[in-house]
Amino acid sequence: MIRHRLAALAGVLAAATTVVACGGDTGGSGGQAGPPQPGGTLRYGLSGAPTCSDPAQSGTNQTIYVARQIVDSLTDQDPKTGAITPWLAKSWEVSPDAKVFTFKLADGVTFSDGTALTADSVRDTFDAVVKLGAKAQLGSSYLTGYVGTTAVDKLTARVEFSAPNAQFLQASSTAQLGILAPSTNAKPAEARCAGDNIGSGPFTYAAYKQDTSVTLAKRAGYSWGSTVFGHQGEAYLDRIEFTVVPESGVRTGSLASGQLDAISDALPQDAPQIEAVGGRVLSTSNPGTPFGLQLNVTRGPLRDPAVRQALLPAIDRKQLVETVLGPQFKPATSSLATATPAYLDQSARLAYDPAKTKSILDQAGWAVGADGVRAKNGERLSFAVTFSQVFAGNQAILELVQQQLRQVGVELKLDLVSTAEAIARQNAKDIDAGYGNSTRADGDILRTSFGLAGRNINARGPIPEFDATLDRQLATNDPAARAQLLATAQRQVLDNGLYVPTIELSQAIGAAAHTQDLKFEASARLQFFDTWLSGH
């Protein structure tokens, strides 16, 4: 029934904020296309509208695909190794206590309005992100404990924190902390969403029509690209035209007919049509937290730790992938996705075992009632999960989870709301459980998601051992030691029943035969700097 329903949804199952590996295709379109040819306009079909033109306020994939192109960061992250590499900063030093980060900037970098990049630009950008607060949810979380930035000299910026913040070096590679010009940093949050943001990136905004389209133009004279990039100098493309095309079938048809050159969220059922005209689907795993249920530990039966533990083996994650998504997707096997540095495999702990679930609930006094739903002391084992269609597969996935939980005596109610309402209610902790994921190529996403000062949809109080682990990983510069702490944190998320992982998502991009070197960066978002069009 679910498979049939999903087939009917094939035209809309497509708006992921995070999406998984497809046979190692990570760029280009195959074949020998010869040396890169500069010029041309890439026509790209977005599956959803960007929420804001400001990199600092970006969160969804479709937003980041656009905003990332106009801004450079202090550092970059190698998608193959996870290593932090130079970009706007030629070099850096981190104090032993991970409180002070000193960046030496490249000379001669300018913003697209002609103003020079200096240490003051770094200070003004980070100060502005902190001022944006909740509007820049990711960026402000990366700057937790921010004391300030000092311009030691014109090209040396010293960033200081009140407490150890080892994750900040990786955070300095993200689009959310990309360095922006004074004219942008001076604006209030809403005004920064109008499409006139000024960065030092390889592209600039040429037109921005909210909910409809965005046009980017190549930045003439750009010569300070990341060391991760495939070439130096200017971008190859003259322009990128992004058009919002929510319907999956329309996006795929437009790619196949030559009206678009690349599209977001190409689903398994779209691949044959794309491949029939010489194109292919490019895909890569998203790092960060996989999709899952984040449980409010203060609500109803979820107050019982035994209930939260019983939910972990109650879900057949393999069935979710095979029935709803297809072979390109992966079952979740931890509270971090497999592509995240320091990922710990907990697949044995998350193995499907309904008998174990029943045993845990029986021992905890949750007895099966006449309607098949368990109860204890007059309270039914029933709770709601609040979610949106930010990934259009969410409903079909949760309907199958609902059926699986019903088989062990748990009633799951599906509460489908708009993305804006889902975010607002999660922030207010006005939910039994939330459903979503968060992308970041650093295990500190666990602190952002589950820390007391983070999103904490769980509405939990102190958990001393877990809180200490999250703090200690922030205070640890040594990568191996930090990885061990993050492994412990992944176990503790499950130990405390804070999260019930379901599936990993990935980016899946449809590319025409002539679209070459369309690449993913470390957080599985698109990088258009090296992209070019053959035969244009």
N, C-alpha and C positions, 0 to 999 in steps of 0.2 A: 504493500500500500504506500509506504514512504517512497520507494523507488519510483512508483508511478507518479506520485505527487511531485517528486523532484523533477521528473522529466517534463511535467507540465510547467514547472518553474524555470526551465532551462533558459528562457529569455530574460529572466531577472536575477538569477543566482550569480551576482557578480560584483558586489561593492565592498571588497575587503579593506579594512584598515591594515591588515597584515595578511599575506597569503603564502608552496613547498616544492621540494626539489623535483625536477623533471628531467631525469636522465643526464644531468650535467650540462645542459644547454644554458650558457650564461651570457651569451652575447652574439651578435652577428646573425647571419641567416644561412651560413653554410656555403660551401663551394669556394672557388678561387675567384675573388672579385677584383684582384689586383690591388695596387696601392690606393690609399684613401684619396677621394676626390673632394676637394673643398667646394662649398656652395650648396645651394638648394634649400628648400623649406620642408621640414619634417612635419607631417600632419598626424597628430596624435589624438586618439579617442580615450578620454578619461571616463571611468565608470561612475564617477560622482563628482560633484562640484567641489572645488577647493573651498575651504571654510574661511580663509583669510590669505592675503598676499604676503603677510609678514612671516619670514622664517622663524622668528622668535615665538610666534603664536601657532605655528604649524603643529599638527598632531596626526591627521589621517594621511594615508599613503598618497592619495590623489593631491592633497595640498603640498606635501613634501616633494613630490615629483616636479612640481612647478617651482616652488619657492627655493629649493636647494640650488637651482641653476643660477640664481642671481647673487648668491652669497658665498664667500669663502670662509673657512674656519682657520683657527690658529694651527690645528694639526689635522691630519687625516688618519684613517685606520685601514690597513691593508685587509681587503676582504678574504684573502687566502690564509694569512697568518694571524690576523688580529693585532699585529704590531702597530703601535702609534708612530706615525711618520710625519716629516715636516710638510708644512703648507705655508701659511702666512708667517708662521714662526720658523726660523731656520734652525733653532735649537732651544732647549729649555732645561731648567734645573728644578728638581723637587726636593724640598727640605726633608730631612730624615723623619720628621714627625708628620709629614704629609699635610702641613698647614700652609706652606708658602710655595707658590709656583711662579718661577721667573722665566719669561719668554723673551727671546731675542728675535725681533721682527725683521723680515726682509725689507731692504731699502728699495724705493722706487715704485712701490705699490700705490695705486690710486683708486678711489671710488669712481663710479661712472659719472658723477657730477664734477670730476676733476680734482676734488680735495684729496689730500694725501693721507694714507694710512699711517697713523702714529700710535704710540702707547696711549695717548689720550683717547683714541678711537676704541681701544680695548676697554678702558675704564668706562667710557660713556655707554658702550654697548651692554656691559654686565650690570652697570647701575640701572640702566633702563629695563633690563629683564627682571631684576629684583622688584622694580617699581610696578611692572606689569602684574606681578604676583600670580593669581589664579588664572589670568588670561594667558600666561606663558607657563602652563602647569609643568611641562617637562623641564624647560630651561631653569625655572626658579627652583625646582627640586634639585637640579645639578649644582645650584649655587647655595645650597643649605649651609648656613653658618658663614655666609660671605661677609667679610669685614670691609673690604674695599680693594681697589686696584690703584697702585702708585706708578706714575710715570717716572721711572728712575732716570731715564733720559729719553730722547725722542723715539728711540726704537727698542726700548727695554721696558716691559710691563711686569710689575710684580703683583700677583694676585694673592690675597691673604684670606684665610678662614679662621674662625674662632676655635674650631675643633678639627681633628684630622679628616681629610677628605680625599682619600686615595683615588676614588672614582673620577675625580675632576679631570684628570689628564685625558681619559677617554671621552669625557663629556665635551672637552674642548674641540673634539673632532665632529661634533654634531651640528646639524643645520640650525637647531634651536639656539645655539651659542655662536653662530656665525657673526662675523664682525660687520657692523653696518655704519653708514655715514652719519655725521652729526644731524643732518636734516631729517633723517628718519628717527633717530633716537630721541629727538626733541618732541616728537608727536605723541599724543595720547593713544591708548590702545585702539579705539575704533578707527581713528584716522590712519592708522598703520595698516588697515585692511583694504585700502582703496586702490592698490596696484601701482603706487608710485614710489615704492621702497627703493632705496639706493644702497647697493652693495658693491663689492669689488669683483664679483663673479664673472664668469665667461659669457654670460648673457644678461640682458637688461629687459625690464618690462617695456613693451611697445604699446600694448593695449590690454585692458583688464575689464571684462564684463562679468560681474558676479553671477554665478549660476549658469553661465552660458559658454564663455570662451576666454582664453588668455593667449596673447601673442608675445613671444620673446624674440629679441634681436641679438645677434652676435655682438659682443663687446670688441670693438676695434682696438688693437694694441695690447690686448691681454697677453701677459707673458710670465705669469707667476703661478702657474698651475701646480697642483699637488704632485708630489713624487710618485703617487700611486697612478696617476693618469698615464695613458698610453703614449702621449706625445706632448711636446712643449709648444708654446705659442698660442695662437688663437684657436677657438673651436672651429671644427670643420663646417658645421651647418651655418647658413646665413640667418635662418629663422626657425622657430618652432611654433606651430599653431596648435594649441590645445583646444579641443572641443568636448563639451560634456555630452556624453551619449550613454544614458543610464541602462538602456536595454541591451543585454548581452547579444542577442541575435542581430540587432541593428549594427552594433560595433563590428561583429565578425563579418557580416555581409558587406559592410563598407570597406573592411580590410581586403576581403576577397575580390571586390570589384575595383579596387584601386583608388577608392576615395580617401582612404586613410593609409598611413605607412606603418603604424604601430598602434596597439590598443592595450588597455589595462584588462586584467581579470579574464583572460582567455581560459575557459573551462574545458575539462576533458572532452565534453561533447562538441566543443568548437574546433578541436584540433584537426579532424579530418578535412573540414572545409578550408582551413588555413593551409594545411599541407598540400591540398589538391592544386593550389595555385603557386606552389613553390615556397611558401612561407613556413614558419615554424613557431612553436611555442617555447619561449625562454622562461626558465623558472629557477627559483632559488629559495632555500629555506629561510624563514625569518628567525632571527635570534630574539631573545627576550622571554616573556612568559607565554606559554601556549594558551589556547582558548580553554576556559574552565569556569566553574562556578565558584565565586568568592562568597563565602558564607558569613552572614551576620550572626555572630555568636551570642547576641543578646536577644534573638527573636525566636519565640515558640520552641519547637522541638530541637532546633539547632543549638540551643543552650546546652544540650546534653553532649558531652564529648564523644560518647559512644555512638551516637547517631552520626556525628561528623566522620568518625572513623569507619563506620559501616558503609558510608557512601562510596569510599575509595574503591573497593573491589566490586561494587554493584554495577559498574558501567562496563559494557563490552565495547571498548574503544576500537577494536579491529572491525567490529560490525558497523560502527559509525562511519569509518572511512570507506569500507567496501560498499555499504548500502547507499550512503548519501553523497560521498565525494568522489571516490574512484582512486585508482592506483597511484596518482601523483601526490597524494596526501599521506600524512603519517599520523598514527595514534600518538597522543601525548604520553611521555614516559617519565616525566618529572615535573617539578614546578618551574623549571627552565626548559626551553626548547633546545633541541640537539645542536643547533648552530651557535649557541651562546658559549663564549669562553667560560670554562669552569663548570660546564654542564655535568651533572651526575646522573647516571642511568639508574632509575628506580622502577624499571619496568616490572620487576618481580613483585614489588609492593603494590603496583597498580594493575596486576593481572586480574582478569575477570574471574570472580569466584563468588557467585551468588550464595552458595552454601555458607561461606564465611560470613557474608553480610547477615544472613538469617541468624546464624549462631550468635554474632555480636549483639544483635537486636533482642534476641530471645533472652540472653543473659542479662541484658540491661532492663528487662521488664517490659519491652514493647511487644505486646501480644497482638496477633492478627484478629481483626474484628470481623463482623458478619459481612461487611462490604469488601473485605480483602485488605483494607488499610489498617495498619497497626495503630495501637493507642496505648497510653499509659496514664493512669490516674485521671482518666476522662479527657486527655489531650490527644488528638489525632496526630499521627506522624505525617503531617502535611505542611508544605511550604511553597512559596511562589519564587520563581526566578524572573527577574526583570531584565529585559534585553531589547535591543533594537536590531534593525536589519542593516547595520553598518557593514556587516558581511551577510549577504542575502541568504546564505546557507544556514544561518543561525536557527531559524524556525524549524526547518526540517531536521537538523541535528538534535535540537531540544525535544522535538516530538518523539524521536526514537529513544532519547534518554528517558523521557517521561514513561514510555512503554517498559523500558528495562527496569526502572525503579518500581513501577507498579507490580512487577513480578516478585519483588521482595517485600511488598507491603508498604511502600512509600508513595505518597501522593505528591506529585510535582505539578504545580499550576504554572502555566505559561503566561507571563505578563509582557506582551509586546507593546512597546511605546516608541515614540520618536527618539532619535539619537540625542537630541537636546534634552528631552525629559529624562532619558536614561542617565545621562551624565549628571543632571541636576539632582536626581533622586539618590544616585550613588554618592555624590558629594555630601548630601544631607544625611546619608546612611538610613534613608527611609525605604528600605527594602529588606526582604528576607535573604535574598541572594542576588548577586549581579552576575552577568555573563559577558566575558570579553577577554581581551589579551592586550599585551603591551610589548612593543618592539624596541629593543635596544641591544647593542652588541657588547653588553657588560652586565655581569650578574648583579650589580647594584640595583637593577630594576626590581629586585626582591624588596629592597628598602623602600623604593618609591611606591610599590604596590601594597606591601604588608607592614611597613614600619609605622610606629605610633605617630610620627610626624609626617608620614606619607599619606596616600589616599585612604588607607585603612578602612575600606568598605566593610571589613569584618566588625568594625565598631568595638574592637577588643581593648582591654586594658593591658597593663604591663604583663609581659611574659619574660621574666628576667633573663633566662638563658638565651632565648631567641633575640631579645633586644641587645644583649651583650655581643652576640655573634655579629649582628648587623653593624654595631658600632666598631667592633674590632676589625672587620673587613675594610672599613673606611680608614682605619689607622695603620693599615699594613701596605707598605710599598712593594714588598717582595711578591712577585706574581704567583710563585708556587705556594707560599704561605697563605696568600689571599684566596687562591683557588680552593685550598683546604677549608677555609672558613666559609666560603660560599657553598661548598659541598655540604657542610654542616647545616647551613641555613636552609638549603633545599630540603634536607631531611626534616628540619624543624617545622617548615611550612606544613608538611604532611602530618608530622607528629601531633601538631596542635589542631589539625582539622580545619585549617584556614582556607584551603583551596582543593577543589576536585577537578583536576585537569581532564580535558576531553581529547582534543585534537591539536596538532600543529598545523598552522596555515603557512602559505608561501605566496610570493609574488609569482604570477603567471602572465607573461606578456606575449601577445601575438605580434609577430614582426613579419613584414612583407619580405619577399626574396631580395629586394634591392636595399633593404635597411640593414646596414652593417654596423657592427661593434656597439650595439646598444647594451650597456653594461650595468651591473648592479654594484652598488657600493656596500660597505661592510654591514650596514643595517638593512640590506636587501631592498633599498630604494634605488631608483634609476639615476644614472649619471650620463648626461647627453654630450659631454665635452668631446669624447672620442667618436661619437656616432657620425656616420656619413652615409650618403645615398649614392649607390652605384648607378651609372647610366642615366643620370638626371640631365 
